[in-house]
Protein backbone atom coordinates (compact mmCIF):
# COMPACT_ATOMS: atom_id res chain seq x y z
CA UNK A 1 0.00 0.00 0.00
CA UNK A 2 1.23 3.47 -0.84
CA UNK A 3 0.26 6.79 0.70
CA UNK A 4 -0.88 9.43 -1.79
CA UNK A 5 -1.27 13.08 -0.84
CA UNK A 6 -4.12 15.24 -2.11
CA UNK A 7 -4.78 18.92 -1.42
CA UNK A 8 -8.23 20.33 -0.74
CA UNK A 9 -8.55 24.07 -1.34
CA UNK A 10 -10.60 24.45 1.85
CA UNK A 11 -9.22 21.87 4.30
CA UNK A 12 -5.61 21.49 3.12
CA UNK A 13 -3.63 18.30 2.52
CA UNK A 14 -5.06 14.82 3.08
CA UNK A 15 -3.45 11.39 2.75
CA UNK A 16 -5.08 8.40 1.07
CA UNK A 17 -3.68 4.85 1.22
CA UNK A 18 -4.19 2.79 -1.93
CA UNK A 19 -2.41 0.00 -3.79
CA UNK A 20 0.48 1.24 -5.91
CA UNK A 21 -0.64 2.54 -9.28
CA UNK A 22 -4.36 2.84 -8.44
CA UNK A 23 -4.46 6.45 -7.23
CA UNK A 24 -6.91 8.64 -9.18
CA UNK A 25 -6.03 12.20 -10.21
CA UNK A 26 -8.65 13.65 -7.84
CA UNK A 27 -10.59 12.46 -4.79
CA UNK A 28 -13.49 14.02 -2.88
CA UNK A 29 -12.46 15.68 0.39
CA UNK A 30 -13.89 13.69 3.33
CA UNK A 31 -14.58 16.89 5.32
CA UNK A 32 -16.24 19.20 2.77
CA UNK A 33 -16.77 17.03 -0.33
CA UNK A 34 -14.80 19.34 -2.65
CA UNK A 35 -12.55 17.88 -5.33
CA UNK A 36 -8.94 17.53 -4.14
CA UNK A 37 -6.22 17.10 -6.83
CA UNK A 38 -3.26 14.83 -6.25
CA UNK A 39 0.06 16.40 -5.18
CA UNK A 40 3.45 15.09 -6.22
CA UNK A 41 5.55 14.52 -3.09
CA UNK A 42 8.92 12.96 -2.31
CA UNK A 43 8.81 9.23 -1.53
CA UNK A 44 9.25 8.27 2.11
CA UNK A 45 12.38 6.16 1.73
CA UNK A 46 14.91 5.34 4.39
CA UNK A 47 13.11 6.60 7.47
CA UNK A 48 14.54 3.82 9.65
CA UNK A 49 18.04 3.43 11.01
CA UNK A 50 20.73 1.78 8.85
CA UNK A 51 20.50 -1.60 10.56
CA UNK A 52 16.77 -1.90 9.94
CA UNK A 53 17.08 -0.68 6.36
CA UNK A 54 19.83 -3.25 5.68
CA UNK A 55 17.64 -5.99 7.13
CA UNK A 56 14.70 -4.89 4.96
CA UNK A 57 16.92 -4.78 1.87
CA UNK A 58 18.33 -8.28 2.55
CA UNK A 59 14.88 -9.77 3.14
CA UNK A 60 13.49 -8.13 0.00
CA UNK A 61 16.42 -9.39 -2.08
CA UNK A 62 16.14 -12.93 -0.70
CA UNK A 63 12.52 -13.12 -1.79
CA UNK A 64 13.37 -12.95 -5.50
CA UNK A 65 17.12 -13.72 -5.59
CA UNK A 66 17.93 -16.31 -2.93
CA UNK A 67 21.56 -16.84 -2.05
CA UNK A 68 23.09 -19.85 -3.81
CA UNK A 69 25.63 -21.96 -1.96
CA UNK A 70 27.98 -24.48 -3.54
CA UNK A 71 29.00 -26.33 -0.36
CA UNK A 72 27.81 -27.02 3.15
CA UNK A 73 28.91 -24.22 5.49
CA UNK A 74 31.81 -25.13 7.76
CA UNK A 75 31.08 -25.72 11.42
CA UNK A 76 32.15 -22.87 13.69
CA UNK A 77 35.54 -23.34 15.31
CA UNK A 78 35.66 -24.08 19.00
CA UNK A 79 37.34 -21.30 20.95
CA UNK A 80 40.31 -22.35 23.00
CA UNK A 81 40.37 -21.31 26.60
CA UNK A 82 42.93 -18.68 27.49
CA UNK A 83 45.95 -20.11 29.25
CA UNK A 84 45.93 -19.74 32.99
CA UNK A 85 48.46 -17.14 34.04
CA UNK A 86 50.86 -17.53 36.90
CA UNK A 87 49.34 -15.53 39.80
CA UNK A 88 52.78 -14.13 40.63
CA UNK A 89 52.92 -12.30 37.28
CA UNK A 90 49.30 -11.09 37.04
CA UNK A 91 50.24 -7.47 37.81
CA UNK A 92 52.84 -7.24 35.05
CA UNK A 93 51.83 -5.26 31.94
CA UNK A 94 50.47 -7.29 29.05
CA UNK A 95 51.14 -6.56 25.37
C-alpha positions, 0 to 999 in steps of 0.5 A: 500500500502506498500513501498518496497526498491530495490537497483540498482548497478548503481543508488542506492536505489529506493522505489516502492509502491505496495500492500502488498505481491505483491512485486517481487524479482527484478524490473528494475531500472527506470533510467538505466534499470538494474535489482535491487534486493529487500532489506530487511529493517525495517518496518516504524512503529510508526513514529507519536506522541503517540496521533496519534498512539493511535488514529490509533490503536483505529480506526483500532481495532474498525473496526474489534472488535467494543466495546460492551456496555451492557447499555445506557451510563449515562448522564454527571453530571451538574457541580455545580457553585462554591459558591460565596465568601464573598468579605471581605475574598477574600485575605485570603489563600485558602486550 
